[in-house]
Amino acid sequence: MEREGMDKVLWQLGIAFIAIGTLVGLIIGFSLKINFGAQALMLDDEVPSIAHPYRWAYGGITIGFSVFFGSVLLALSEMILKSREKVHTFEQSMANLKRLLKDN
């Protein structure tokens, strides 16, 4: 059975959530720097660019949460699809039963 309706939307949202979360986590991991704030404005010298010590932890947590919640959306999509298949199979069997009873 093809995906359509709510299960298709949930499936697409799950894939997008995983992809965007992974991309954001990698960006955080590669580019998070320590911000010196107002201190940088008061200094005459160039402020050193220091990578944040926990940047990969933050990036990994971001990726982990996005994969988890994206997987939840994918699972909901799959559950809806399976229930629609069961309903479709039940409707077909009832139609066959009505046809058989009508013939007799």
N, C-alpha and C positions, 0 to 999 in steps of 0.2 A: 504494500500500500504506500502511496506517495505521501510525502509530508505536505500538509496544507493547513491553513488557519493558524491556530494558536501554537501547535507543536512546531510549525515551521518558524514562527517568530521567535519562540523560546530557543530553538536550535541555533538560529542566526545570532541572537543576542549572546548565547553562551560562547560561541566561537569568537565573536567580536570581543567579549569581555576577556577571554583568555589571551587573545592576540594583543589587544591594547594594553592590558595589564603587564604582559611580558615585555612589551616594548618600553613602557614607562619604567618598569623595574630595571631594565638594562640601562636606560638613560640615567636613572638615579645612581646606579652603581658606577657608571663611568664618569659622571660629571658633577656629583655633589661636592661642593667646596665649603670650607668654613668661612662664614661671613663675619667680618669684624665690625660691621654696623657703623655707628657714629665715630668710633675710634679711627676708622680709616679716613674720615673727613678731616679729622684734627691733625693727622700725621702729615708731615711734609714729604716724607719718603714714600716710595712705592710700597704698597701693602703686599706682603707675600701671599701667593696663592697656594693654600694648603688643602689637600684633599681631606675630606671628612673621614675620620677613622672608622665610622660605622656605616659607610656608604653602601657596602655590599650586604650588610645585614639588613638595612632598610630596603634595598633593592630586592633582596631575596624574600623578605616578608611581603613586599608588594606583589611579587610574582606568585608566591604561595597563596595569598588570599584571592588573587584574581583567578588562579587555576581552580581553587576550591569552589568559589561561587560560580564560575563558568561551568564547572562540572555539575553543580547542582542544577543549573538551568538546562544543561544537556540531559540530565537524568529525568527532570520533569517533562521535557519534550518527548523522551523515549516512553515514559509512562503513559502520556496522553496518546501517543501513536499506538501503543500496544492495546490500550483500552478501546480505541476506535476500531482496531482490527478485530477485537473480540466482539464488539457490537455488530460489526459488518458480518462476521461469520454467523452470529446468532440470527441476524435478519435473513441471511441466505438460507439457513436451515429451516427457519419458520416458513419462508416462502416455498421451499421444497416440500415441507410437510403439508402446507395448505394445498399445493398442487396435487400431491399424492392422495389426500383425502377427497379432493374434488373429483379425481378420476375414478375413485371407487364408489 
